Amino acid sequence: MHLPAALTSINVRDVLRYDVPASLVVFLVALPLSLGIAIASDAPVMAGLIAAVIGGIVAGALGGSILQVSGPAAGLTVVVAELVATFGWKVTCFITVGAGVLQIVFGLSRIAQAALAIAPVVVHAMLAGIGITIALQQIHVLLGSDSQSSAWENLSAIPGSLIDMDWHTVVIGGLVVVTMLAWPSLPARYRKVPGPLVAIVGATVVALAAGFDIDKITLDGNFFDALALPELPSGNWGAVALGVITVALIASVESLLSAVAVDKMHTGPRTNFNREMLGQGSANILSGMAGGLPVTGVIVRSSTNVASGARSRASAVLHGVWILVFAVLLTSLVQQIPMAALAGLLVVIGIQLVKTAHMKLALRTGDMWVYVITVLAVVFLNLLEGVGIGLAVAVAIVVVRVVRASITSAPFGTPGSRQWEIRIHGSLSFLMLPRLNKALAKVPAGAHVTMHIDADFLDNAASEMIADWQWAHEAVGGTVVIEETGHALLVDAPKAPPRRHQVATRVLGLAPWKASASSHDADESPTLRSIKSGVHEYHRLTADALLEHMEGLSDAQDPDSLFLTCSDSRVVPNVITASGPGDLFTVRNIGNLIPTAPGADISVEAALEFAVDNLGVSSIVVCGHSSCGAMTGLLAESGPGGAVGTWLEHAAPSLSAFRSGHPAGRSAADAGFSEVDQLAIVNVAVQIQTLQRHPLVGRAVADGRLRVAGLFFDIATARVIEVSSTAVTVTA
C-alpha cells in the first residue's frame, strides 16, 4: 500500500473513500476479539467493548501513530486475570487508571523509547508464554469444563476434561478453530470478510439451528449500565503499585512495538513515540474510569487497518464509533454467542501468539535459551517474573558475548623447533584471566612465542598478566614477540581507564600501509610499512580467507572483463568494482591510454587480442580518475619531457577533443568537475571511441559478443561514475 508523503490533516474525501471502509473491516475484526479477551481476563464481558470504544476513539485521536488501532489486547489477559483474582474487578480498574497516569509520565518525560530497550526476543517469548497460557485455559472451556487457576493445573487437568467432554461445546468450539485456521488459505475475495467474524457468526448460527443447550455470553445490563467508577484498594498498596507498574510497562512495550511494526507497513509519517504514550495513557485513564479493560496498541487490528487501505487516524476513531453503536443498540445479539465459540477463538489466538518465525530467529541469533526460559517462566510462574527472568538471562548472555575473547595456544612449525603461537581476539578483561592463564601455562619453558593480539577492549589486569608472564618466560631463556592489530593496546592499559575500540584496524587491500603503521614500535617506520611486513600480515590475516576463493583458478583464468586503468596508486580496481580473484584482466598504464599510432607500444594491443580472442571477455572497461597527473601534464603550458612526454603524445586526441568542446567535457563541467577532471573524463570517452573503431574490438561489439564501457573514479568522494562516449552520468 502506498501513502502520501505527509498526512498533516484529515481530508474529508479521503476519509469517505479510504478510512470509512477500512474502519468497518477493523470493527468486524475487533468486535469478537474484544469479547473473547474480556472473558479470558475474567472481566465483565462489556469491559472489553468499553476498552475497544475508548481505545479506538481516544488513543486513535491523540496517539502518535496515525494508523495504529488500540483496544484490549491478548498480551495483558494473564496480568488482568491475576489482578482480578487478587483485588477484584473495580480495584483492577483503579490499577488501569494508575497505569494510564504512569504512561502519560513516560510521554511527558520523553523517555517513551526507553521501553523499546527490552530485547525483542524477550517480548516475543512473553507473547508466546501468554498465548500458551490462554490456550491452556480456554481448551477446558472448549471441552465443556472449567479452567483451573494455574498453567500446571490446566495442563494436568486436560486428560480429565477430555474424558468428560461435552460434545456440543466441542463441535461449536471446533468449528471456530477450523474456520480460523482455514480462513487464511481461502481465495482473497473470501478473505475480505474477517475470519473471526465468520467463525463466531457461523458457530452461533449452528448452535441456534441445532438447538444445542450450551452456555452463552451473559451481560449484566446494556453498555451504559456497565459503565462504573473504579474503587480504591483497601490495603496492600505495595502490590497495587506493582500492578500499576506491570500494566504500564507491558502496555507501553506492546503499544510501541506494535507502532514500530505498523511503521514498516506504510510510507506515511513515522510514529511519535512520546505522543503515542500520551494517547495510550489517556485511553487507559478513561477506560479504567469507565470500567473497561487496559488498552494497548494491537498489531492484529493495526495491520488489518493498513491492509484495508486506511490513510489517516480517522479509521481508528471510526472503528471505535462503530463498536459503540453496536454495544448500545445490538447487545441482545452478543448474548446469543456460545462461550465455546469464544473459547475456540481464544485458543487460536493463543496458538498464533507462538510464532515459528520468532523461534527460528532466536535459533539463528543464538537467543533460543532466552526464548525458552522466558516462555517457561511466564507460563509456570507469572508474567512479571517471567519477563524479569528473561531479561536477566538476555543481559547475562550479552555480557558473556561482549566480554569473551577467543584465546588459543599451540605449537607450530617443524617438529622440535619449539615455536609456539598464541592468538587472542576480542575483549580481554579480568574476566578472561583464567582462560588466559590456562593458555599461557601450556607454553613450555624456553619456547619461542609469537603472540597475536587483536583486542577491542583490554584492561590493566590482562595487560599486567601478559607482561608478568613475558618477563618470567624470557627470564628462563624463552622469547616472546607480541604483534598487536587491534586498537586496544597493551602499552595503553596502565595509562587510562579502558574503553571499547573498534576491532580490526585495517582491511587488507583497502587500508593503506601508512594508515596502520604502529607508531609505538621503534623498529618500524611510523608512516610506511614495508612490503615484506605487508606480506607477513597478509599470510597471517588474509591468506586463509582468500584460499577458498582461489578454487578452480589454480590452472587457468576466466575473467569477465578487461579493465584498462591508470597506473596511479590511488586506483584499486578490485576494490572499486567489488570484484575478486579471476574477475578482472587488468591493464594499467599512465593515463589509461590505447595507443594507435604506427610503431606505438604494442603491450595494450597484445592485451586486447589475448582478452578478446583467448579469454573471451564479455566487456572492456576504461577507467580514469580525478587529479590525474597525466591529464595535469597535458594541460600544462610546457608538458613533461622524456619518456613520459613521449607516452602522453598518445593522449593528443583527447586534449584536442577537450579543447573542441567534447560533449563529455561539457557534461562534466555542468556536473561541477575541475578542468583537469573534465579532461580525464573526455579522455575516457575518447578511449571508448578508439576501442569501438578498433578492428578486433569493433567486430566483437558488432557481433554482440563484447561491450565497451567507461568509468571515472572520483578520489575525493570515493565514488565511481559512469562515462559514455558523449557524457558523464553522476548517479552517486
N, C-alpha and C positions, 0 to 999 in steps of 0.2 A: 504494500500500500504506500502511496506517495502523499505526503502532506505538504502544504505551503511552507516556505522557509520561516515564516513568522506568523504567529496566531495571537496578535495582541488584543483583538477584540472579537466579539461574537457576531457573526454575520447571520442575520435572520434567514436569508435564503439558504445558506449552508446548513443552518440548524434544521430547517424543514426537510432539506434534501438528504442530509447525511446523518445528523445526530438523532433525530426522532426515530427513524427506522432502527438505528443501532441501539438506542435506549430500550426499545421494545424487546429486542433479542436478549439484551443483558437482563432485563426484567424477568424474562421467561427462564433464564438460567439461574438467577439469584433467588427466585421465589422458593423452589423446593430445597435449595441448599440452605437457605436461612432457617427453614422449618427443621430440617434434619440436624443442623448444628445446635439449635436450641435444645432439641431432645437429647442429643449426645452430651450436652453440657449440664444436663439435669436442671435446666432453667425452664421457666414458663414458656410455652410454645410461642406466644405472642412477643416474647422478648427478642426473638430472632427477627421478626418483622419490624419491630421498633428500631433495632440496631441497623437493619437494612435501609429503612427510610432515612434515618438521621445520617448514617454513613454516606449514603448516596447524595443527599442534598447538602449537608454541611461540609463534609470533607471534600466533596466534589466541587463546591463553590469556593472554598477557602484554601484548599491544598495547593501544593507546589507542582504537582504532576497533572497536566491537563487531561490526560486520557486514563488515569488510574481510577478504578472504581472500588469504593470501600464498603465494608459491611462486616457482619460476623464472619469469622474465619475458623477453619478447622484447626489451625495451629494453636488456638487458645482453649480448645474444648477440655483438654485434660486439666489445665490450670483452673478454669472456671468451675469444673465439676468438683475439684478438691476444695475450692473456696466455698462453694455452696454447701458441701458436706460439713465444712468446718464452722462457717459463720452464718449460714442461711442466705436466702436469696437477696434480701434487701440490704444486708451489710455488704454483700458482694457488689451490689450496685454502687454503694459508697466507695468501695475499693476502685471501681471503674472510674468514678469521678476523680479520685485522687490520682489515678494513673494518667488521666487526661491533663490534670494540672501539671504533673511532672513532665509530660510531653511538651506542654507549652513552655516550660522552663528550658527544656532541651532546645526548642526552636529559638527562643529569645536569647539564650546564651550562645547561639550559633555554634553549637557543638554536635548538631544532629548527625553529621557524617561520622562522628566517632562511633556511632552504633554499628557502622559497617566494618569496624575493626575486628569483629568476630569472624573467625575463619569460616569461609563458605562451607567447608566440609562438616563443621560442627552444626551449622544451620541445616544443611541437607540431612544430616543424621538426626537432628532434633525433629524435623518434619517426618522422617521415616519412623522414628520412635512413636510420635503422636499417631501416625497412620496405623501402625501395628496395634497400638492401644485401643484406638477407635474400632478397628476391625474385630479385635478380641471381645470388646464389649458388645458390639451390635450383632455378632454372629449368634449370640444366645437369644436376642430378641427375634432375629430372623427364624430361629428354630422353635420359637414359642415359649422360651424360658426367660428367666430374669438374669440380667448381667450381674456380676459379682463386683466387689469393691476394689480388687487389685488385679493386675495383669496375670500374676501367677495363679490366683484363684480362678480367673476366667479361663486360663489355659487348661488347668487341671479339671475344670468342670465341663469341658467340651464333650468328652465321652458320654457323660450323663445326659446332657442336652440332646445328643444325637439319639440316644435310646428312647427318650421321652418326647421326641419332636412332634410338633403339631403340623400335620401335612398341609393344612390350609395356609398357615403362615409361611411354610416353606415354599409353596407354589407361588404365592404373591411376591415374597422377597426374592425368590429365584428368578421370577420373571423380570424384576427390576435389574437384577445383576446381569442377566443375559442380555437384556436390552442395552444397558450401559456399555457392556464390553463389546457388543457387536456394532453399536452405532457408528464409531469412527471408521469402520471398514465399508460402510454403505456409500453409494454414489453421492456426489456433492449436492445434488438437487434435494436429496432427502435430509442431508445433514444441515440444511438451512434452518430446520426446526431443531431446537436444542434437545439433546439426548435425555438429560434429566427430566425435562418436562414430559416428553413422550413416555418415559419409563413410569413416572408417577401416575400420570393420567391413565395410561394403559392398565397398570396394575389395579388402580381404583375402579375402573370400569369393569374389569374381570371379576374383582371381588364382589361388586354390587350385582353384576349379572348372575354370578354363580350362587349368590346368597350366602357367602362364607360368614360364619359367626366368629369374627376375629376382632381384636382390639383396634380402635380407631383413635385418631387425634381428638383430644378434648380441649375445649377452650373455656376459660372462665370469663365469659362476657365478650364484648367486642373490643376493638382496638383501643377505644378511649377508656374503657373500663380497665384495661391492662396497664395504663399509664399510672405509675406510682412513684412517690418520692423514696429515696434511699433512707436507711436508718443508720444512726451512729452505732458503732460497736459498743458493747457493754464492758469490754475489757480486752485483755490480750492484744494491746496496741502494737507490741513488737511484731507479732505475726501478721497483723493488719498492714503494718508498714512494709514488711517483706512481700506481702501480696501485692501492694501498690507498685513496688519496685519491679517485681516479677512481671506483672501485666504490662507495665510501661515499657520495659526493656524488650520483651518479646513482641509486643505490638509494634514498637518502633522499628526493630530489626526487620520484622516481616514486611512492614509497610515500605521501608527504604529499599530492601532487596527487590520487592515487587516493582517499585518505581524504577529501579535500575534495569530490570528485565523489560519493562514497558518501553523505556527509552531506546532499547535496542530494536524495538519493533516498528518505530516510526521515525520520520525525519523532521518532526516539528521541534518546538522549544524543549530544551532539556529540563529535567526536574530541578526545582529549587528546594533542596532538602530541608532547609530550616523552615521555609514556608509550609512544606508538607507536614512537618511536625506540629506547626500551629494549627493546621487544618485537622489533623488526626486528633490532637489534644482537645480541640473544641468539640469535635464529634463525640469523643468519649465522655467529656463532661456532660453534654446534653443527653447522651444515651443513658449514662448512669443515673442522671436526674429524672429521666422519664421511665426508668425501669427496663432498660434494654441491655443487651449483651455488649461486651467490649467490641470496639470497632478497629479494624486494620485495613490496609490496602490488600486486596485479594487478587492474586495473579490469574485465577480462573476467570473471574468476571472482567478483569482488565484486558486480558488477551482476547476475550470474546468481543470486547468493546472495540479494540483496534481492528480485529479481523472483520468486524461488521461495518467498518467504514466511518467510525466517529471522527470528527475533526476538531471538536472543542470540548470543554468541560461541561457543556450543556447536556451531553449524552448521559454522563454520570448523574447529574442532578435530576434529569427527567426519569431515569430508571428508578430513583427514589420516590418520585411523584407517583409513578405507576404502581409501585408496591403499596404506597399509602392508600391509593384509590381502591386497590384490591382488598387491603386489610380492613378498610372501613365498610365497603359495600358487599364483599363476597366472602365473608368469613364462614358462612354456612358450608361453602364448598370445601374449605380446609378440613372440616370435621368429618368429611366422607373419606379422607385418606387413611388407609390402614397403617398402623405402626410398623408392620412388617415391610411395607413398601419403603418407608423412610429408612428402616434398618438396612435393607438391601442397598439403598443409595449410599448410606454411610459406609457400609463395608467396601463398596467400590471406591469411594473417596479415600478411605484409609489405605487401601491397596495401592491406589495411584500416587499416594504420597511417598511410597517406597519406589524410587526410580532407579532402574538398572543403569541409566546413563550416569547417575551420581556415583553409583558403586564402581562402575568401570573407570570413571575419572579418578576416584580415590585410589583405585588399584594402580593406575598408571602413574599417579603422582606420589605414590608411597604413603598415602594417608589412610590406608584401609584400616589400620589399627585404631586410629582416631574415630573413624566412622563406626566400626563395630562396637567399640567401648561406649561411645555416646549413645548409640541405639539401645544397647542392653541396659545402660544406666537409666535412660529416660523411661523405658518400658517397665523395669523391675524396681526402680527407686521412685523418683518423681522427676518432673520436668526440670526444675531449677537445679537439683543436684546433678541430673544427667548432663545438662549443659555445662555446669561448672566443672564436672569431671572431664568432659570432652575438651573444654578449653585448656584445662591443666595438662592433659595429655598432648594436645596440639602444641602448647608452648614448650613442653619438655622436648618434644621431637624437634621443634625449631632450634632450641638451644643446642641440642646434640648435633644437628646438621651444621649450625653456624660455627660451633667451636671445634668440630672434629677436623683432624688432619690425617692425610694418608702418609704413613711412615713405613718405609721398607729398608731393610739392611741385608745385603747379600754379597758374597764374593763374586768377582768377575775376572775375565782374562784367562790366561793359560794356567793350568794346574801348577801349584807351587809358587805362583807369582806373588801371593799374599796381597793381592789387590782387592779392596772392598769398596762398595758403593752404598751410600746412604741417601735415600731420596725422601724429602719432606715437602708435602704440597697441601696448602690450606691454611687454617688458623692454628697457630702454635701458641698455646697459653698454658698456664699452670695446670689446667685440667688434663692436658695431654702429657704431663711429665711421666706418669707411669709407663705409658707406651713408648715415649721417647727413651726413657732409661732402659727399657727392655731391648729396644733396637740397638742402642749404643753398647749394651752389655754383650751382645753377640760378637762384636768385633774382637778378634784375638789381639793380644799384645804384640806390638811391633809391626802391625799391618799398615799398608799404605792406603789411606782412606780418602776418597773423594766424596764430599757431602754436597748434594744439590738441594738448595732451599728455595722454594717458590711459595712465599708466605704473603697473605693479605693482612694478617694480624700476627704480631709477635710481641709478647710481653717480656719483662725483665727476668722473670723466673725461668722461662725457657732459654733465654739468651745466656743466663748465668750457668745453667746446667751444661749447655753446649761448650761454653768457654772452660768450665772446670774439667769437663771430660777431655777436651782438646789438650789442655795443659798436662793432664795426667797421662794421656796416651803418648804424647810426644816425649814425656819425661822418661819413658821406658823404650825409646828407640823408634816409635811409630811416626808416621807423617800424616798430616791432615790438611787437605786442600778444600776450602769452602767456596762454593760458587752460588751466588745469590741472584735469582732472576725476578724475584717479586719486589714490590715497593717497600714492604716491611723488612727492614734490615737489622742485623744483629747489632751493628755499631750504634744504632739509634735507640735501642731499647732502654739503656740505662739513663738516657738524657731527658726523656719526657714521658708523660703518660702514653700508653699505647693507643693507637687508633686504627680503625679499619682502612685498608688501602684497596685499590683495585688490583685484582690478581692478574698476572701475566703482563709484563711491562711492554712486550712487543709482539707483533705478529710477523714472523719471518717472511721476507719478501715484500712487506708493506711498510714497516717501521725502518727508517734509515739507521745505519750503524751509529751515527752520532747521537741519535735520539735515545739510544740505550747504553751508551758508554757509562761505565761505573766510575764516577768521579772519586769514589773513596779508595780505588785501587791504585796505588802509587806506581805499579809496574805497567799501567795501561794508559794510553792517551785519553784525556777527558773528552776529546771531541771526535775521535775516529777509532773504530775497532778494525783491526786488520782482517783481511780476507781469511787468513788462517783461523782466527778466532771465530769468524762468522761460520766457517765450515764446521768447526767444532760444535758450535751452538746448533747448527742445522742437524748434525748427527745426533745430538742429544735430545732435541725437542721436536724435530720435524720429520726426520728420515723415515721413522716407522709409520707415521701417518701418510706420507707420500707413497710409500711402498705399495699400499693397496690400490692406488690409482695407476700404477705402472703395469698392472696386469694386462697382458695382451700387447704391450708396447715394446717388449724387450727385443723382438726380432724385426719389427717394421713399424713405420708410422703411417697414419691415415688421417691427416688433418682435414678440417673442414674449409679452412680459409688460408690464403696467403695474406699476410699482414705486413704492409710496407710502411715503415715509420721512420722517424728521425733517430739519429744516434744519441740524442740528448738524454742525459742520465735521469732526468725527471719523468720521462715517459716509460711506464711499466706496462707493456701490452697485456700480459695475463691478468694484471690487477684491474685495469680499467675496462676490460672486457669480461671479467669474471669467468675466465677460462682456465683450463688446466693442462697437464701434460698431454701432448698429442693433438691438441685442438688447433694451434696456430703454426703455420710455416712462416717464420718471421724473417724479414729482410730489413736491415737498418742501414741508412747512410745519412750523411749530413744534408738536411733539408728535405728528406723523403722524396727524392727525385727519381725520374725514369729517363735516363739519357737516351736520346735518339740520334744524335749527330754521328756521322760516319767516324769510325775509329774510336768511339767512346768506350768507356769501361763496360765490358760485357757481363759483369757479375750479375746485374739486375736482369739482363736478358736471359742468362742461364737459369736464374731462379724462376722466372716466368715460365720458361719452357719446361723445367722439371716439375713445377707445381701443377701446370695445366695438363701436360701430356703424361707424366709419370704418376703423380699423386692424385690427379683428378679432382682438385679442389672445386668447390661449388661457388666460391666468391673470392674476390680480391678487394682488399680494403686498403685505402691510402689514408694515413692518419697524420695530420700535422698537429702543431701545438702552439700555445701562446708564448710570447717572449722568446721567439726562436732566434738564435744567434745567426743562422744562415740568412734569414729574412732581414735582420738588422743590418748585416753586412751588405746585402743587395741595395738597401735604401741609402746607405752611406754615400757621401759625395765621392770619396775615394775608396772603392771596395777593397776587400782583403787581397793580398798578393799571394804568391807561392802556389802550392798545390791546392789550397782552399779556394783561392781565386779562380784557378783553372776549373775546378769542380763546379763552382757556382755558375759558370757560364752555361751549364745545362738548365739553369733556372731563369735564363734571359726571357723565354716566352712568358713566364709567369709575371715577371716585372713589367713587361710590355703590356700584357693583358690588364694588369692592375692600373697602370697609368692611362690606359684607354677607357677606363670606366667599366670594367667587367661586372656583370650583374651580381656575381657572388660578392664582389667587393662592396658594391652599393648596399647589398643586403646586410653585410657585416657592419658597415658604417651606421646603418639605421638601427642595428642592434646595440650600438654603443661601443664597438671594439676599437682599439687603438689602430694607428696606421700600420704598425708592424704586424699586428694580428690580422688586419684586413688583408695584407699581402700574403700572410701564411694561409689564410682561407682561400684566397684566389689561387695560390699555388696548389692546394689540394684539388680545387676544381679543374685546373689545367692538367694536372697529372691524371685525373679521371678521364678527361677528353683524350689525352695521349694514349691511355690504355684502350679506350674504345676504338681508336684508329689503328691500334697495333694489329698486324696481320693474324697472329696466333690468337690473341685475346679477342679481337673483333669477331673472328669466326665462331669461337666458343660462345660469345654473347649472343650472336645472331641465331645460333642453334638452340639457344635456351639452356645450355649446359653451365653457364657461368654468369654471375652478376658482379658488377663493379660498383663500389660504394665509397664514400668519403666520410671521415670523422675528423673532429678537431677537439683536442684536449685542452680545456681552459685551466691552466695550472692554478690560478688564483682562487677559483671556486671548486676545483677538483671535479668539474662536470665535463661530460663528453657530449659534443654537439654534432648533429648530422650536417653534412655538407654535400650538396649535389653539384652538378656541373654548372649550375646557374645561380644557386642561392645557398644560404645557411639557414638552418631551422633550429631556433633556440627553443627547446622543449623542457629544459631542466631549470 
